[in-house]
Amino acid sequence: RDERGVGGAETSGKRCVVKEGASRMGKLRRALLTMQRARYLFRPIAKAEVYFTPFDPQSCVARIMLARMQQRPVREQNPELVVTHHIDEKHRPARIELVYKDGTKQTIDPVGVTVRDIMEQIDYVARWKHEGAVNPF
């Protein structure tokens, strides 16, 4: 049975093994697109607070989002974005609290979701605010 993933990669269980002749440009392209998207994704956010327990494997997504918000291209594009992290020693679930420039707050529970899901949530709220839609609630 021949199972091939994107870019000529063979998937075996949960691991993705790249074959010798496979192009690595797919991974590079995805990384560059993600970085470019993150640069503009955090533009409507004024403040971000990330709460996590460092030894909890479920807080991995929160730590990745923290790292993405602190990348140099994101900081250069959004100098007014204030990113703080809080290490929780009481083993509570991780959470991300965002404050947008218009003052609204959003709390994201990163446990059990992927980084892409969180980025889509932020993008959805940012687009909704940018289009000037009236809140029906």
N, C-alpha and C positions, 0 to 999 in steps of 0.2 A: 504494500500500500504506500503510495507516494503522497506525502502530505507536505505541501509547500506553502509557506507564508508569503508575505510581501518581500520583494527584493530577492527571491531565490532562497529564502531561509527555510530550513526544514524544522517543523515543530515536532518535538518529541515530548509528550507530556506537557509540563509547564515551561520547559526550557526551549529556547529558540536558538538553533545552531546555524550559523551562516556558512554556506558551502564555499568552497575555494573560489569559484568563478563568479560568485554573486557580487553585485555592485553595492558598495556601501554608501553610495550617494543618496539612497532613499532615507537612511538614518540621518545623514547630514542635513538633508532638505527638511525633514520633519523637525529636527532640533532648531534649525534657523527659523522656520515658520512659527514654532512655539515661542521662541525668544522674541520674535517680532510682534506676535500677538500679545504676549505678556507686557511688552513695552507700552502698548496703548490700552490694554485691558484695565490697568489700574489708574487710568487718568481721572475718572470721576470720584475716586476715593481720597478722602482727606486723612483718615487715620485707620490703621489696622492693628488689632491686638490679637496675638496668637497665644492660646493657653494650651499647654501640653505637659505630659509626664515623659521625661526622656527615656525611661526604661520600658514604657508601654509600647508594644509593637503596633497597636491600633492608632497611635498618634503619628505614624509615619507620614501620612498625607498632610497633616498640619505642619510638620517640619519641612516638607517639600514646598508647600505654599509659602512658608516663611522664607525659605531660600530664594524662591522665585521673586518675591516682593523686594528682596534686598540685592538683587543682581545690579551690576553697574549700569547696564543700559536702562533699566527701569528707574533707577535713582536719577540718572541724567535726564530722562524724559519727564519725570514727575518729582521735581525737587521738594514740593510741598507735602508729599506723602510721608507721614510719620508711621513708622513700623516699630512696634514694641512686642516683645515676647515675655511671657510669664511662665516660669517653670512651676508646675503644680506638684507639690509633694504629697498631696492627699489622695492620689490615684483616682481623680475624677476623669471623666471622658474629655478628650480634647475638644476645643471649640475655637472658631475664628470669629471675631467680632469686627465688623466693618462699619465705619461712619463715613457717609458720603458727604460731598461738599455742600449739599443743600440741607444737611443736618439729619437725614434719615439714617436709621441704624439697621443693620442686617446681621443676624447671628447664623453661622453655618456650622453644622455638625459634621465634621469630616470623617467620622467613624463609619466604615462600611461603604464608602464611596471612593471614586477615583479622583485624581487631580483634574482630569478633563471634565468630570461632572461639576466640580467646584468652579472651574473656570467658566463653564457654560452658565452656571447660576449667576455669577458676577456679571458676565456679558449680557445676560437677559435683563437683569435689573438696570445695568448701565444703559442699555439701548432703550429700555422703557422710560427711563428718566430723560434721556437725551431727546427723545421724540416729543416730549412735552405732553404725554398722555395724562389725562386727569384721573386721579385715583378714585375708583368707584366706591370705595369703602369709607 
